[in-house]
Amino acid sequence: MKPTFRSLLEAEPAPLVMPGAHDAISARLIARAGFKAYFIGGFPLLGARYGLPDIGLAALGEIAAGVRDIMAACDLPVLVDGDNGYGDAKVAVHVLHTYERLGAGAIFFEDQVSPKRCGHMAGKQLMPPERMEANLRAVAAERMRPDTFIIARTDARALHGMDEALRRAERYLRAGADGLFIEAPASVGELARIGSAFAGVPQLANMLEGGRTPLLPPAELGRLGFSLVIYGISLLMHATRAMQGVLEELARGGIGFAGRGVGFEEYKEIVGFDRWSGIEAAYGEVSSPSAPKE
């Protein structure tokens, strides 16, 4: 039976580290590397699947299609980015149920207004806290499974400062959130303040390469008080750089990249070739019976 996020948080030494999967193969690799859970975020999914930036160009149907395909390739518990719920309380509940039906164990909702954007980009705007509280009360009350873990994210730090971010986080916790995610703190000192602000409440740190927040290793974030950590775009950034390198060399007429990637046999193992080949051998083509002789 797949563990729940609550059981993982109780069993795992802090923090629970979740790499971000941007497609099915990255999710498989996360599982093979021994992680206990993973994260699917809008920024990497939109870039990998649609070649789009995370600035509100896609909504639930397009993003959920990508989430479905990624989750089909990996059985680990997954945290899914629910964006801002795409509307009022009823729409947020629809988003929650969509991801619960796919099997998500945890979902976070944020307090940006549409068109929302990546939390480390400029141009964000926030909904009134009362609107976010209503959404959180709705999803907390209407979840299909009692163990679905709901995280409230606020982007108030970048717009209104840390005091307002902490005030909103406290309100969102009272509205029914199980965990908190204060996005884009700008220093280790701010991370420490966040990590110590809510005793006993699971808090998430977002380690985004090139973002506003200092990039720290998991152990240090655990000491600062965070029980969940996502490295949401690292796999996508490094995969993109690797593809750029191969293409640049090939465009110059070189093939020096040959042999530096994953081997053909290893790739077959990653995608489960032997398993499917075994099924094919065991239950392969059945010849049609010959026609009866007259």
BANU-91877 format. One record per residue (C-alpha): residue number from 1; chain; x, y, z. Coordinates in steps of 0.001 Angstrom, whole numbers. Layout:
# residues N
+-----+--------+---------+---------+---------+
: num : cadena :      c1 :      c2 :      c3 :
+-----+--------+---------+---------+---------+
: NUM :      A :       X :       Y :       Z :
...
+-----+--------+---------+---------+---------+
END
This chain:
# residues 294
+-----+--------+---------+---------+---------+
: num : cadena :      c1 :      c2 :      c3 :
+-----+--------+---------+---------+---------+
:   1 :      A :       0 :       0 :       0 :
:   2 :      A :    1329 :    3441 :    -938 :
:   3 :      A :    2297 :    5435 :    2176 :
:   4 :      A :     509 :    8697 :    2859 :
:   5 :      A :    2287 :   12015 :    3260 :
:   6 :      A :    1321 :   12059 :    6909 :
:   7 :      A :    2949 :    8675 :    7489 :
:   8 :      A :    6049 :    9739 :    5551 :
:   9 :      A :    6406 :   12870 :    7651 :
:  10 :      A :    6086 :   10795 :   10818 :
:  11 :      A :    8486 :    8077 :    9688 :
:  12 :      A :   11163 :    9964 :    7762 :
:  13 :      A :   13901 :   11983 :    9402 :
:  14 :      A :   13343 :   15611 :    8480 :
:  15 :      A :   13165 :   16772 :    5850 :
:  16 :      A :   11275 :   14714 :    3262 :
:  17 :      A :   13153 :   15526 :      30 :
:  18 :      A :   11127 :   15597 :   -3187 :
:  19 :      A :   12811 :   16135 :   -6568 :
:  20 :      A :   10579 :   17587 :   -9260 :
:  21 :      A :    9484 :   15391 :  -12166 :
:  22 :      A :    8789 :   17166 :  -15444 :
:  23 :      A :    7877 :   14029 :  -17414 :
:  24 :      A :    7430 :   10285 :  -17049 :
:  25 :      A :   11097 :    9342 :  -17481 :
:  26 :      A :   12222 :   11812 :  -14813 :
:  27 :      A :    9659 :   10328 :  -12412 :
:  28 :      A :   11017 :    6841 :  -13078 :
:  29 :      A :   14554 :    8041 :  -12411 :
:  30 :      A :   13488 :    9630 :   -9115 :
:  31 :      A :   12068 :    6299 :   -7963 :
:  32 :      A :   15187 :    4402 :   -9080 :
:  33 :      A :   17359 :    6817 :   -7097 :
:  34 :      A :   15610 :    5776 :   -3894 :
:  35 :      A :   13515 :    8824 :   -3049 :
:  36 :      A :   10368 :    8264 :    -993 :
:  37 :      A :    8191 :   10872 :   -2763 :
:  38 :      A :    8340 :   13426 :   -5552 :
:  39 :      A :    6829 :   16689 :   -6764 :
:  40 :      A :    5058 :   17748 :   -9971 :
:  41 :      A :    5083 :   21506 :  -10484 :
:  42 :      A :    3575 :   23709 :  -13131 :
:  43 :      A :    6847 :   25385 :  -14123 :
:  44 :      A :    8704 :   22219 :  -15204 :
:  45 :      A :    5628 :   20424 :  -16574 :
:  46 :      A :    4599 :   23326 :  -18799 :
:  47 :      A :    8120 :   23768 :  -20092 :
:  48 :      A :    8707 :   20098 :  -20852 :
:  49 :      A :    5274 :   19184 :  -22204 :
:  50 :      A :    4197 :   22368 :  -23986 :
:  51 :      A :    7323 :   24518 :  -24270 :
:  52 :      A :    5541 :   27275 :  -22337 :
:  53 :      A :    6526 :   29561 :  -19454 :
:  54 :      A :    4645 :   29384 :  -16169 :
:  55 :      A :    2692 :   32630 :  -16550 :
:  56 :      A :    -915 :   31425 :  -16661 :
:  57 :      A :   -1021 :   30230 :  -20264 :
:  58 :      A :   -2443 :   26816 :  -19381 :
:  59 :      A :   -5118 :   25694 :  -16934 :
:  60 :      A :   -6358 :   22546 :  -15245 :
:  61 :      A :   -7145 :   20396 :  -18289 :
:  62 :      A :   -3751 :   20829 :  -19920 :
:  63 :      A :   -1767 :   20551 :  -16704 :
:  64 :      A :   -3760 :   17592 :  -15351 :
:  65 :      A :   -3062 :   15690 :  -18599 :
:  66 :      A :     646 :   16003 :  -17915 :
:  67 :      A :     241 :   15088 :  -14249 :
:  68 :      A :   -1721 :   11976 :  -15255 :
:  69 :      A :    1018 :   10771 :  -17606 :
:  70 :      A :    3778 :   11365 :  -15080 :
:  71 :      A :    1923 :    9614 :  -12277 :
:  72 :      A :    1196 :    6628 :  -14516 :
:  73 :      A :    4944 :    6013 :  -14735 :
:  74 :      A :    5753 :    6205 :  -11004 :
:  75 :      A :    4068 :    4710 :   -7946 :
:  76 :      A :    5698 :    6973 :   -5352 :
:  77 :      A :    3565 :    9377 :   -3309 :
:  78 :      A :    3390 :   12690 :   -5124 :
:  79 :      A :    2844 :   16335 :   -4216 :
:  80 :      A :    1035 :   18207 :   -6999 :
:  81 :      A :     948 :   21939 :   -7626 :
:  82 :      A :   -2713 :   23013 :   -7568 :
:  83 :      A :   -1826 :   26595 :   -8591 :
:  84 :      A :   -4425 :   29076 :   -7297 :
:  85 :      A :   -7341 :   26694 :   -7733 :
:  86 :      A :   -8280 :   28496 :  -10974 :
:  87 :      A :  -11299 :   30188 :   -9437 :
:  88 :      A :  -13553 :   30268 :   -6393 :
:  89 :      A :  -14088 :   27578 :   -3757 :
:  90 :      A :  -16088 :   25227 :   -5980 :
:  91 :      A :  -13405 :   25329 :   -8687 :
:  92 :      A :  -10663 :   24710 :   -6109 :
:  93 :      A :  -12577 :   21641 :   -4894 :
:  94 :      A :  -12829 :   20439 :   -8497 :
:  95 :      A :   -9037 :   20795 :   -8831 :
:  96 :      A :   -8574 :   18889 :   -5573 :
:  97 :      A :  -10840 :   16052 :   -6695 :
:  98 :      A :   -9182 :   15883 :  -10114 :
:  99 :      A :   -5801 :   15240 :   -8556 :
: 100 :      A :   -7144 :   12980 :   -5816 :
: 101 :      A :   -8736 :   10758 :   -8478 :
: 102 :      A :   -5351 :   10543 :  -10196 :
: 103 :      A :   -3834 :    9413 :   -6893 :
: 104 :      A :   -2052 :   12510 :   -5591 :
: 105 :      A :   -1275 :   12297 :   -1889 :
: 106 :      A :    -624 :   15998 :   -1336 :
: 107 :      A :   -1631 :   19218 :   -3119 :
: 108 :      A :    -713 :   22822 :   -2515 :
: 109 :      A :   -2837 :   25853 :   -3327 :
: 110 :      A :   -1519 :   29410 :   -3536 :
: 111 :      A :   -2931 :   32896 :   -3045 :
: 112 :      A :   -1993 :   34475 :   -6370 :
: 113 :      A :   -4689 :   35742 :   -8720 :
: 114 :      A :   -4885 :   34740 :  -12372 :
: 115 :      A :   -2915 :   34942 :  -14527 :
: 116 :      A :    -569 :   33508 :  -11922 :
: 117 :      A :    3111 :   32896 :  -12496 :
: 118 :      A :    6132 :   31154 :  -11051 :
: 119 :      A :    6709 :   32384 :   -7500 :
: 120 :      A :   10220 :   33586 :   -8281 :
: 121 :      A :    9116 :   35820 :  -11169 :
: 122 :      A :    8042 :   39444 :  -11035 :
: 123 :      A :    4496 :   40587 :  -11810 :
: 124 :      A :    2576 :   38584 :   -9223 :
: 125 :      A :    -659 :   39787 :   -7644 :
: 126 :      A :   -2432 :   38321 :   -4636 :
: 127 :      A :   -6051 :   37535 :   -3886 :
: 128 :      A :   -7528 :   38894 :    -640 :
: 129 :      A :   -6709 :   36515 :    2217 :
: 130 :      A :  -10440 :   35988 :    2761 :
: 131 :      A :  -10723 :   34457 :    -721 :
: 132 :      A :   -7841 :   32066 :     -38 :
: 133 :      A :   -9316 :   31157 :    3348 :
: 134 :      A :  -12636 :   30274 :    1709 :
: 135 :      A :  -10857 :   28056 :    -822 :
: 136 :      A :   -8909 :   26319 :    1933 :
: 137 :      A :  -11989 :   25718 :    4070 :
: 138 :      A :  -13685 :   24194 :    1045 :
: 139 :      A :  -10866 :   21848 :      27 :
: 140 :      A :  -10227 :   20796 :    3639 :
: 141 :      A :  -13892 :   19906 :    4130 :
: 142 :      A :  -14542 :   18367 :     722 :
: 143 :      A :  -11474 :   16193 :     203 :
: 144 :      A :  -12328 :   12719 :    -996 :
: 145 :      A :   -9763 :   11033 :    1255 :
: 146 :      A :   -9087 :   12194 :    4819 :
: 147 :      A :   -5356 :   11533 :    4409 :
: 148 :      A :   -4981 :   13921 :    1437 :
: 149 :      A :   -2429 :   16472 :    2655 :
: 150 :      A :   -3264 :   20104 :    1846 :
: 151 :      A :    -541 :   22740 :    1857 :
: 152 :      A :   -1301 :   26465 :    1756 :
: 153 :      A :    1194 :   28564 :    -173 :
: 154 :      A :    1495 :   32317 :      97 :
: 155 :      A :    3443 :   34553 :   -2271 :
: 156 :      A :    3089 :   37574 :      15 :
: 157 :      A :    6797 :   37768 :     885 :
: 158 :      A :    7802 :   39253 :   -2472 :
: 159 :      A :    4964 :   41796 :   -2559 :
: 160 :      A :    4278 :   42797 :    1047 :
: 161 :      A :    7183 :   41517 :    3120 :
: 162 :      A :    7770 :   38735 :    5583 :
: 163 :      A :    5416 :   39988 :    8290 :
: 164 :      A :    2444 :   39860 :    5928 :
: 165 :      A :    3523 :   36422 :    4652 :
: 166 :      A :    3573 :   35078 :    8206 :
: 167 :      A :     199 :   36669 :    9004 :
: 168 :      A :   -1351 :   35077 :    5949 :
: 169 :      A :     225 :   31713 :    6743 :
: 170 :      A :   -1299 :   31785 :   10221 :
: 171 :      A :   -4733 :   32596 :    8793 :
: 172 :      A :   -4443 :   29830 :    6205 :
: 173 :      A :   -3506 :   27342 :    8881 :
: 174 :      A :   -6634 :   28236 :   10857 :
: 175 :      A :   -8684 :   27838 :    7671 :
: 176 :      A :   -7753 :   24170 :    7443 :
: 177 :      A :   -4331 :   23769 :    5798 :
: 178 :      A :   -2238 :   20815 :    6996 :
: 179 :      A :    1076 :   22402 :    6032 :
: 180 :      A :    2497 :   25764 :    4976 :
: 181 :      A :    4636 :   27022 :    2094 :
: 182 :      A :    5924 :   30592 :    2261 :
: 183 :      A :    7373 :   31174 :   -1192 :
: 184 :      A :   10550 :   33049 :   -2160 :
: 185 :      A :   12272 :   34021 :    1112 :
: 186 :      A :   15351 :   36021 :     165 :
: 187 :      A :   17951 :   34983 :    2769 :
: 188 :      A :   18999 :   32228 :    5142 :
: 189 :      A :   17781 :   34458 :    7949 :
: 190 :      A :   14311 :   34572 :    6429 :
: 191 :      A :   14317 :   30819 :    5989 :
: 192 :      A :   15209 :   30431 :    9664 :
: 193 :      A :   12413 :   32794 :   10673 :
: 194 :      A :    9885 :   30841 :    8626 :
: 195 :      A :   11100 :   27475 :    9864 :
: 196 :      A :   10711 :   28462 :   13514 :
: 197 :      A :    7428 :   30370 :   13169 :
: 198 :      A :    4893 :   27538 :   13460 :
: 199 :      A :    5831 :   24857 :   15963 :
: 200 :      A :    4752 :   21371 :   14914 :
: 201 :      A :    3385 :   22451 :   11531 :
: 202 :      A :    4970 :   20831 :    8452 :
: 203 :      A :    6570 :   23571 :    6367 :
: 204 :      A :    7857 :   23341 :    2818 :
: 205 :      A :   10986 :   24950 :    1394 :
: 206 :      A :   11297 :   25446 :   -2360 :
: 207 :      A :   14887 :   25159 :   -3605 :
: 208 :      A :   14730 :   26660 :   -7074 :
: 209 :      A :   18014 :   27010 :   -8962 :
: 210 :      A :   18415 :   30614 :  -10082 :
: 211 :      A :   15530 :   31807 :   -7898 :
: 212 :      A :   15316 :   34343 :   -5079 :
: 213 :      A :   15886 :   31868 :   -2241 :
: 214 :      A :   19403 :   30687 :   -1262 :
: 215 :      A :   19942 :   27113 :   -2419 :
: 216 :      A :   20697 :   24956 :     628 :
: 217 :      A :   21217 :   21221 :    1127 :
: 218 :      A :   18411 :   19206 :    2729 :
: 219 :      A :   20167 :   18668 :    6050 :
: 220 :      A :   20574 :   22404 :    6610 :
: 221 :      A :   16934 :   23037 :    5762 :
: 222 :      A :   15959 :   20345 :    8253 :
: 223 :      A :   17970 :   22123 :   10948 :
: 224 :      A :   16164 :   25355 :   10058 :
: 225 :      A :   12824 :   23676 :   10751 :
: 226 :      A :   11546 :   22517 :    7364 :
: 227 :      A :   10015 :   19057 :    7101 :
: 228 :      A :    9384 :   19109 :    3317 :
: 229 :      A :   11831 :   20242 :     639 :
: 230 :      A :   11333 :   20357 :   -3117 :
: 231 :      A :   14069 :   20707 :   -5716 :
: 232 :      A :   11413 :   21306 :   -8309 :
: 233 :      A :   13227 :   22377 :  -11476 :
: 234 :      A :   16717 :   20902 :  -11070 :
: 235 :      A :   16154 :   17842 :  -13257 :
: 236 :      A :   14598 :   19936 :  -16016 :
: 237 :      A :   17387 :   22525 :  -15958 :
: 238 :      A :   20127 :   19916 :  -16173 :
: 239 :      A :   18342 :   17837 :  -18811 :
: 240 :      A :   17861 :   20973 :  -20913 :
: 241 :      A :   21549 :   21863 :  -20636 :
: 242 :      A :   22557 :   18325 :  -21646 :
: 243 :      A :   20318 :   18460 :  -24739 :
: 244 :      A :   21690 :   21860 :  -25679 :
: 245 :      A :   25226 :   20493 :  -25543 :
: 246 :      A :   24477 :   17546 :  -27806 :
: 247 :      A :   22651 :   19731 :  -30325 :
: 248 :      A :   25365 :   22388 :  -30396 :
: 249 :      A :   28025 :   19772 :  -31076 :
: 250 :      A :   25942 :   18056 :  -33755 :
: 251 :      A :   25260 :   21430 :  -35420 :
: 252 :      A :   29040 :   21903 :  -35707 :
: 253 :      A :   29333 :   18516 :  -37371 :
: 254 :      A :   30753 :   16702 :  -34349 :
: 255 :      A :   29643 :   13515 :  -32651 :
: 256 :      A :   31837 :   13683 :  -29575 :
: 257 :      A :   28726 :   13299 :  -27454 :
: 258 :      A :   28445 :    9641 :  -28477 :
: 259 :      A :   28893 :    7326 :  -25517 :
: 260 :      A :   28519 :   10075 :  -22902 :
: 261 :      A :   24801 :    9567 :  -22355 :
: 262 :      A :   22919 :    6708 :  -20762 :
: 263 :      A :   23755 :    3425 :  -22449 :
: 264 :      A :   21180 :    1762 :  -24681 :
: 265 :      A :   20840 :   -1286 :  -22410 :
: 266 :      A :   20545 :     867 :  -19293 :
: 267 :      A :   17828 :    2941 :  -20926 :
: 268 :      A :   15905 :    -230 :  -21776 :
: 269 :      A :   16098 :   -1196 :  -18127 :
: 270 :      A :   14855 :    2226 :  -17014 :
: 271 :      A :   11736 :    2053 :  -19176 :
: 272 :      A :   10985 :   -1553 :  -18171 :
: 273 :      A :   11850 :   -3311 :  -21426 :
: 274 :      A :   12492 :   -6699 :  -19801 :
: 275 :      A :    9161 :   -6682 :  -17983 :
: 276 :      A :    7165 :   -5943 :  -21124 :
: 277 :      A :    9257 :   -8356 :  -23153 :
: 278 :      A :    8507 :  -11067 :  -20586 :
: 279 :      A :    4778 :  -10421 :  -20850 :
: 280 :      A :    5051 :  -10571 :  -24612 :
: 281 :      A :    6866 :  -13910 :  -24413 :
: 282 :      A :    4410 :  -15399 :  -21932 :
: 283 :      A :    1219 :  -14250 :  -23605 :
: 284 :      A :    2387 :  -13582 :  -27135 :
: 285 :      A :     565 :  -13796 :  -30371 :
: 286 :      A :   -1931 :  -16601 :  -30649 :
: 287 :      A :   -2141 :  -18060 :  -34129 :
: 288 :      A :   -5566 :  -18142 :  -35684 :
: 289 :      A :   -7062 :  -21640 :  -35887 :
: 290 :      A :   -6960 :  -23126 :  -39332 :
: 291 :      A :  -10191 :  -23362 :  -41226 :
: 292 :      A :  -11950 :  -26739 :  -40878 :
: 293 :      A :  -11557 :  -29111 :  -43776 :
: 294 :      A :  -14678 :  -29962 :  -45728 :
+-----+--------+---------+---------+---------+
END
